[in-house]
Each structure stands twice: as C-alpha cells, then as structure tokens.
C-alpha cells in the first residue's frame, strides 16, 4: 500500500515525539511508503513546524516534556479544526476520554504501534 495522493501531491505528515528512535523509525517507514514527513522533538517544536508548513496528518506522542500531545492538539485545533491528529501512547487505556475529545484527537493509537493500523489510519485520513 502506498501513500494516498491528492491532485498527485504526496500527503504531508508531521511526527511529534520526544523519543528520537521512534520518531525516526516512523519517519523512515512513512517516507518509504510515499508520504512526505517532517519531525519535531516536542509539542513546542511541533507548533513551530506547523507555522511553517501545511500538513495533512499529525502523529503525536502523548507524554512529552514541556507540552503533551493533548496540549499541542488543543492549540492546533484553534486554527485548524479539520487536520487529523493521531495520539500515540502507551497509556491508551488510562487516558481521560473527555480530555481526548476536548483536545480534538482523531484517534488514539496504543503502543506498541501496529504498523498496518498506522498506515491504514494515515491512508484513510484524507
């Protein structure tokens, strides 16, 4: 399966995660499948990247120093209510469901990530 294309343009994905290994693995995986990927090491850096480029999908870790994925999503939703935001977490079953909904999270993806599920979500996002 390859990246979905809109008007023959590759989908742009922003990956926000403080774990450099996971961040780069996800970036490499999605790039090999045809997505255009940029990364950020935390929520603040993710917001900075969002101010410089349009993205079709955001993948964000939940727990990061400085700003959580939920906090970042809440800020993103103030200016971009439609972009799909997927929250990646090892705490999927203990998350406050109401907080996830308020932040505008499209879907929670539990760790360990299932790459086929991730690809399916990214391909269906637009």
C-alpha positions in Angstrom: 0.0 0.0 0.0 1.4 3.4 -0.8 0.6 7.0 0.3 -2.7 8.4 -0.8 -2.2 11.3 -3.2 -4.3 14.4 -3.6 -4.0 16.0 -7.0 -0.8 14.0 -7.5 0.8 15.5 -4.4 2.2 13.4 -1.6 0.4 13.7 1.8 2.5 15.6 4.4 2.8 14.1 7.8 4.2 15.7 11.0 5.6 13.3 13.6 6.0 14.8 17.1 7.7 12.6 19.6 10.5 13.1 22.2 11.8 9.6 21.5 14.3 10.1 18.7 14.4 6.4 17.8 10.7 6.0 17.4 10.4 9.4 15.7 13.0 8.4 13.0 11.6 4.9 12.6 8.1 6.2 11.9 9.5 8.9 9.6 11.5 6.3 7.6 8.6 3.9 7.4 6.1 6.5 6.1 8.7 8.0 3.7 9.3 4.6 2.2 5.6 4.4 1.6 5.5 7.7 -0.3 4.5 10.2 2.5 6.4 13.4 2.9 7.4 13.6 6.5 8.8 16.2 8.9 9.5 15.6 12.5 9.7 17.6 15.8 11.1 16.6 19.2 8.3 18.0 21.3 5.0 19.9 21.3 6.6 23.4 21.1 8.8 22.4 18.2 5.8 20.7 16.6 3.8 24.0 16.7 6.8 25.9 15.2 6.9 23.4 12.3 3.2 23.7 11.8 3.6 27.5 11.5 6.0 27.0 8.5 4.2 24.3 6.5 0.8 22.8 5.8 0.3 19.2 6.9 -2.4 16.6 6.1 -1.8 14.5 9.2 -0.2 14.9 12.6 1.1 11.9 14.7 1.9 13.0 18.2 3.2 11.2 21.3 1.1 11.8 24.4 3.8 12.2 27.0 6.5 14.7 26.1 8.4 17.2 28.3 7.2 20.7 28.2 3.9 20.2 26.3 1.9 17.0 26.0 0.3 15.8 22.8 -3.1 16.7 24.1 -1.9 20.3 24.9 -0.4 20.6 21.4 -3.6 19.2 19.8 -5.7 21.8 21.7 -3.6 24.6 20.3 -3.7 23.2 16.8 -7.5 22.9 16.9 -7.8 26.7 17.5 -6.6 27.3 13.9 -7.0 24.0 12.2 -10.2 22.1 13.2 -10.0 19.6 10.3 -6.5 18.1 10.3 -6.4 14.5 11.6 -4.4 14.2 14.8 -3.4 10.8 16.0 -2.2 10.4 19.5 0.4 7.7 20.1 0.6 6.4 23.7 1.4 3.6 26.0 -1.3 4.8 28.3 -4.3 4.4 25.9 -6.4 2.6 28.4 -5.9 5.1 31.2 -6.4 8.3 29.2 -9.2 10.7 30.2 -11.6 10.2 27.3 -13.2 13.6 27.8 -9.8 15.3 27.6 -9.0 13.4 24.4 -12.3 14.6 22.9 -11.8 18.2 24.1 -8.3 18.2 22.5 -9.8 17.2 19.2 -7.8 13.9 18.9 -9.0 12.0 15.8 -7.8 8.6 17.2 -5.7 7.2 19.9 -3.1 4.6 18.7 -1.8 2.4 21.5 1.8 1.4 21.9 3.2 -0.9 20.8 2.2 0.5 17.4 0.8 -1.8 14.8 2.3 -0.5 11.6 -0.5 -1.8 9.4 -3.0 0.1 11.6 -0.9 3.2 11.4 -0.7 3.0 7.7 -4.4 2.4 7.4 -5.2 5.5 9.5 -2.8 7.7 7.5 -4.2 6.4 4.2 -7.8 7.0 5.3 -7.1 10.4 6.8 -7.9 12.3 3.6 
